[in-house]
Amino acid sequence: MKINDFSPAPTRGRPKMLDDTQRRQAIIEHAYRAFVELGFAQTSTAEVAQRARISKRTLYEAFSDKKALFAAVISEYRHLLLDLPRPTDERCSVKESLFRIFRLDIDNDETLEREAILRLMTRESILFPELSDYLYDTKAVKSRELLVEWLQKTAGDHGLFLEDVEILAGLLMDVVFGALLPHRRLTSMKDRNRNKEHIKKRIEIILQGIGWLKNDFE
């Protein structure tokens, strides 16, 4: 055998590095878990960096401070609260659309995830009012605005009476999220599912009251 018949053994190169988008996403995911477990006050950037296996310097290259990181987390996971905007080709009743918007048919795992993010937002908004203001100022939270837009478009598309869109949006959100965060914590999935069915009935009552409980435009 000739010497040049031998091929060099394959060598291990450096592990593929994450690009900026992937790194940012990884940081957000680890920060979300940390905030849920520890709360905003007890979660440090050092804790998040350690969980994400990066340096604090790398973290600060992506996020200016802890508030900006928290806002990014809420923005990333807000789909667990409201599924908006809706697909342009969606064909169903207003009632069914609202059930989908408020995610009343999600599976058990997603239900627990939503409960976690709701409790996180509620708890931290009470403890740190300035944090709540920051979330709205940076538009990390814009659920009400998206719901208002959807209600206006739906009323216009189907000729439905809409007296005060802000009041209707607020009423729907109070009915849904107030029930999703009861004073007594629900401990079983059976109780959670029963609660979601009660929310559906309340939405039906609201739609009946404003004359929107129609199915002729599915």
Secondary structure, DSSP 8 states (H G I E B T S, - for coil): --GGG--------------HHHHHHHHHHHHHHHHHHHHHHH--HHHHHHHHT--HHHHHHH-SSHHHHHHHHHHHHGGGT---S--TT--S-HHHHHHHHTTTT--HHHHHHHHHHHHHHHHHHHH-HHHHHHHHHTTS--HHHHHHHHHHHHHHHHT---S-HHHHHHHHHHHHHHHHS-SS---SHHHHHHHHHHHHHHHHHHHHHHT----TT-
